[in-house]
């Protein structure tokens, strides 16, 4: 893994609106730029730079203070390239997370409060396994093994052919499509959920090294794997829908339970477009899992679920959306956050089928209509990001002694100029707002502060990466 300290590549300052009552948009900011801080050089199979910056709102995690971790997904694959059709135009983009600063500042004038958000990219961390991984070898395409690999560092990438025999939960497959990220309460590791397996993996926050892969329930897996998503869907009757695996990830405030959210219904539950998604809980200490049903219908239509966030130990915010808006060339229609309470909900691990799951799905309540909130400050539907996917709480704020909690929402711009910059929207809400919705008290994570790695350690990482590159080049010569 290579990391370096750097000055922020861009600082964005955006004034949105004065503070108001209710769940309210108070600020937004954007992080532009074309390159991250990975130190990678060269181009991917599709010609895009290996250090391309983008997609950072696939997942968003608070790390304490004004520090957040932003998670890109499997990399740029929106454009076709020669031979790429066999692997859904995915590439050997090395999976990573970005450490960023989202600094919210408060101003007061004539008794009215307003806010601004400044942004900075501080660090890029590449994800790898200390052990060997399974990589693809699709005919007509370059090797899927990253040239940066060494015996001790085997990098996860977005290429869809990075798998071997076995079902999709095989732990040593190198393909990883990260979609959700949370920080452990000790601040030292991160948990990442994925769509390919689906996987939930634990990585060392400082180095990016794999610590653990959690064993997920077998009913989430597909048995017949393919590098082409459509083929994989057609070849299986059970398991997750290709590219719609574990899209969201939450962690309970006590740091003991991970809560993953499937983007769409499993194949045995009706597949994409069916009405019941699954929430999967994981006891971090024991690995024990449970599954709960979620009714994804809004106004008579079904929507994909992009993120889940723990409001407290049993109530969770769920971000549901359509795929319309900026980046899709259309107008946004549904971007909403709902609350579901799992207290007393029945474990549906042994059930399958849409009707069976819907009968056990707890009710949900609307927490925030994001589209309406953005419309209220003059953002047109065509300018609302199509893929709002990341969601995290931040530090509390006060106004004249009144306490408010903050909620950050980010977009996945798919590494595309058509979808605009990586944007961040900040909302505030109070305990009174929760009481009005008959919700329990808000409880945020208590995350320990950890020191960022020193310059010397970063230089060692850089030397290791360059050495690995040199060894690979000699081997291929």
Buried (B, 14 or more C-beta within 10 A) or exposed (E): BBBBEEEBBBEBEBEBBBBEEEBBBBBBBBBBBEBBBBBBEEEBBBEBBBBBBBBBBBBBBBBBEBBBBBBBBBBBBEEEBEBBEBBBBBBBBBBBBBBBBBBBEBEEEEEEBBBBBBBBBBBBBBBBBEEEBBBBEBEEBEEBBBBBBBEEBBBBBBBBBBBEEBBBBBBBBBBBBBBBBBBBBEBEBBBBBBBBBBBBBBBBBBBBBBBBBBEBBEBBBBBEBBBBBEBBBEBBEBBBBBBBBBBBBBBBBEBBBBBBBBBBBBBBBBBBEBBBBBBBBBEBEEEEBBBBBBBBBBEEEBBBBBBBBBBBBBBBBBBBBBBBBBBBEBBBBBBBBBBBBBEEBBBBBEBBBBEBBBEBBBEBEEBBBBBEBBBEEEBEBBEBBBBBBBBBBBEEBEBEEEEBBBBBBBBBBBBBEEBBBBBBBBBBBBBEBBEEBEBBEBBBBEBEEBEBBEEEEBEEBBEBBEEBBEBBEEEEE
